[in-house]
């Protein structure tokens, strides 16, 4: 099976998948901040629920944990099944250009570079690189040797 038999995905459908995955990112953020809050004693139960107010080092640790878990979410799901929840719901997947499954390293590189593709805001670098690419690949796809296709 080669990706030549599949339609490569442009900005639109990938954006829908990313929007769905953003809900997962928000949940992961809440979990990461709460975990750091629990570890630092900044997690408090109020009449309105659970609150965590992190500043300085603990806030940086919460952010770093969230970024690591978010990258791991994408890396593991795309490496193992070719898709995250968002990609699953819109019926697209990540493959190598020859149609085979991405390697773990390729998936990891693809997703670490998501941090650059996100710049300067709202995936602007990623959107522009997909839009101007003849192969519909963002920077992370190019470095990770992946493509996003509709099987």
GICOR-V411527 format. One line per field, one symbol per residue. ss: DSSP state (h for helix, s for strand, l for the rest). burial: b if it has 24 or more other ideal C-beta (glycine too) atoms within 12 Angstrom, else e. A space follows every 50 residues. Layout:
ss->???
burial->???
This chain:
ss->llhhhlssllhhhhhhhhhhhhhhhhhhhhhhhhhhhhhhllssssllss sslllhhhhhhhhhhhhhhhhhhhhhhhhhhlllhhhhhlllssslllll lllhhhhhhhhhlhhhhllllllhhhhhhhhhllllllhhhhhhllssss l
burial->eebeebebbbbebbbebbebbeebbeebbeebbbbbbeeeebeeeeeeee ebebeeebeebbeebbeebbbbbbbebbbeebbbbbbeebebbbbbbeee ebeeebbbbbbbbbbebbeeeebeebbebbeeeeebbbbbbbebbbbbbb e
